[in-house]
Amino acid sequence: MKRTGNVTENGFSLIETMIAISIFALIAAGFTSSALQVRKLAQSNIYECTALFVATSYLEQVQDMEYGLLLNSIANPSTDKLETEIDQGSADWIETNATDWVAKDVIIDTDASDNSTLTMPFEVKIQLTDLNATINREAIWIEVLFRWQSPDTHKWYQKTLETAKANVI
């Protein structure tokens, strides 16, 4: 507030206004940056959850297969491939204990007409180990190795699901 003679002027000076705007801009930039990081994290979680869902589907299908079929696949992996199905109507024939990954494009988002608008590269390997010699029980150790590529960052991530299947008579 400035006083000149009998007249009093109320209000803020230009410098006070500029400082207030600068402080507001810094705070707004911080909130914007935080919101963008939260969005990226949420999107990343969608990709990871989708990959985990697909890998779990493979694991459950292998777990539900007959014990003898799994033993044959361990003995003859190139001829006795495992038939799995993730998307409707197309079978995936997976060679167990293989070095190559089985690649798929997993649909992340669709439009109103059910056309895919966003897909994610996904790869899987299934490893089977006969535990009979190790633990003296009829059991098979199942590992589903899977990896996915984030459509946003194009970075690959990898995880493994494991379980055992016993031959119950």
Stockholm file with secondary structure:
# STOCKHOLM 1.0

chainA/1-169         MKRTGNVTENGFSLIETMIAISIFALIAAGFTSSALQVRKLAQSNIYECTALFVATSYLEQVQDMEYGLLLNSIANPSTDKLETEIDQGSADWIETNATDWVAKDVIIDTDASDNSTLTMPFEVKIQLTDLNATINREAIWIEVLFRWQSPDTHKWYQKTLETAKANVI
#=GR chainA/1-169 SS CEEETTEEECSCCHHHHHHHHHHHHHHHHHHHHHHHHHHHHHHHHHHHHHHHHHHHHHHHHHHTSCHHHHHHHHHSTTTSCEEEESSTTCEEEECTTCSSCEEEEEEEEECTTSCEEEEEEEEEEEEEEECHHHHSSSEEEEEEEEEEECTTTCCEEEEEEEEEEECCC
#=GC SS_cons         CEEETTEEECSCCHHHHHHHHHHHHHHHHHHHHHHHHHHHHHHHHHHHHHHHHHHHHHHHHHHTSCHHHHHHHHHSTTTSCEEEESSTTCEEEECTTCSSCEEEEEEEEECTTSCEEEEEEEEEEEEEEECHHHHSSSEEEEEEEEEEECTTTCCEEEEEEEEEEECCC
//
